[in-house]
């Protein structure tokens, strides 16, 4: 799957930078949440208590356990094909426009996060709904919310920045079979290539390990993610700029590079970069960073004359 065009990439980078800068999301280390037993060890029984446990886990992984949330079911359970004769017709994945749900309600002492019963039948749809609800609450509680951008975009990007990118990437392209034939749905505003790009960007900036990600992705999402990771690896200067000054990136003060070959990316990772004042570990590196020069190599030690005399005597003895 191809990456978004350069204009879209530029916009997504700026949106990510705006979100992490305004919400100060890079000041806290957080894991990249994966849909496995390590992150979700609780038994799931498809009731409100199970959904609450899953919600609490998501809050914990994002470092948001101090936020008060209560999960509630909303509306009636969605029907299947109606005949019960087709084994492939399980509960339908819920598309955003198929049923209106007030996802987040300010209940005073806590946030009430509403979930459709049909979403509970699908781990992908449910995790997406919970992640979006948490992201929306974070945006509403922000002292300095991101500058105006479409709310659905802000919610997607915030959820990815909180560590939920893998869950949202699966929800961006849901292949399903039904009595009417196969179809594609999604519960995200962004498509798979856009979600994959922001996910790769966020993972690179936070230096999160990616070796276990692909096993949790479907074919389309995996292809998009691999392309996005290669692109992120080809833009190390951008990743450093996002770590050091995301507010400048949000203002558009950055340049994007096209994806390098794997060999070019490997060689680039081996090149010694000029240290910044923040990353300097010696006085020499700090001085070099402040002056804009390369760090000087340490001076060679002077040769010890005693060693030279010993070498001369050994040579004479061997030549006799």
Secondary structure by P-SEA (a helix, b strand, c coil): cccccaaaaaaaaaaaaaaaaaaccccccccccccccccccccccccaaaaaaaaaaaaaaaccccbbbbbbbccccccccccccccccccccccccccccccccccccbbbbbbbaaaaacaaaaaaaaaaaaaaaaaaacccccccccaaaaaaaaaaaacaaaaaaaaccccccccccccccccccccaaaaaaaaaaaaaaaccccccccccccaaaaaaaaaaaaaaaacaaaaaaaaccaaaaaaccccccccccaaaaaaaaaccccccccccccaaaaaaaaacccccccccccccaaaaaaaaaaaaaaac
